[in-house]
Amino acid sequence: MYQGLELTPSALSLAANLGYSFDSGLRPFVTLGLSHVNVDGKTGGQSGSDSASGFRYGLGLEYAPQMIEGLAVRVAYEADAFKVDLDGARTDTFSVGSLYLGASYKF
């Protein structure tokens, strides 16, 4: 779409994780919140930067097996949607997301 355009985003977000824990140890959840996104861009030898407020969203599933107290495994997709001023004349909406798998253990 934007040939030769290279964007490097970084974000700081504050989000709520809302879910329900079932007796089986499964906990589906959604994340909703706000983020502040900084974007550095390069194209054709020119560079620039922009910052914007964004919307943080995601959904996932956590499993905490009853036989191993304190252990939890989580898989989720989370993303930030934000608008970037590309060249002073047009603004485009981008979404930068991540899919992750993680484990935690509470002592």
N, C-alpha and C positions, 0 to 999 in steps of 0.2 A: 504494500500500500504506500509506504513512504520509503522509497528505495534509498539506501545509504544512510538512513536515520538510525542512530544508536542512542537509546535512552538508558540511563542508569538511575533507577528509583531507590529511595530509602524511605522508610516510614516508621513513625512512632504512633502507637495506637492505644486506646483505652476501650476495652470491650467487656461485655457481660457474657458469661457462659451459662446458658439456660438449658436445663435438661431434667430428666426424670429417671431415677434409679429403680429398676425392676428387681424383684426378689431373686431372679436368676443371675444377677450381677451385671446385666446389660444396662447401659445408660446412654440413650441417644441424646444429642444436644445440638443446639445452635449457638453461634456466637454473633453478636450484634454490637456495633459500636462506631466510634469516630476515630479518624486517623489524621495525622499531619504528614503529608508526603512531599519530599524534596526530589526533584527530577533534574539531572544534568543530562544535556543532550549534545550530540555532535552530528553534523552533516556537512559534507563538502568542504571541510577545512574550517567551518565555523562552529562555535560552541556557545552554549547558553544554559541558563538554569531557570527553574520556576519552582514555586512551592504552592501547595493547595491543600485544602481540607478535603478529606475523603470519607467514604463510608466503608466500614469493615464488616464483613459478613462471612459466614462459614457454617458448616455442619459436619457432624462426626458421630462416632460411636465409640464408647469406652466399655471395657469389660474388666470387671474385678472379680476373679474367681473366689468363691467362698472358702475353698480348701487351702488357699495361700493368702492368709490375711495380710493386708498392706500392699499387695501387688495389684497394679492396674495396667492395662494395655489400651492404647488409644490410636485410632486412625481418623483423620479428619482432612477436610479441604477448607482453607481459609484464604480470603482475598481482600484487597483494597481496591475500590473503584474511585477514580479521581479524574478531574479534567485538567488538561495541560494546554497552555498557550504555546502553540508550535512556532509561529513566526510573527506574532503581533497582529495578524489578520484573521487567523482561524484558531479555534479551540476544538480539541478532540477529547473524547472520553476513553480512558484506558482502564483495564482491570489487571492487576498483577496478583497472582495467586500461588499457593503452595499446597501440595499434598504431602502429608507426613504420617509416619508411623512411629509411635513412641511408647516407652514403658516407664513406669515409676514404681518406687517402693517406699512406703512410709514406715519408718522405724518406730 
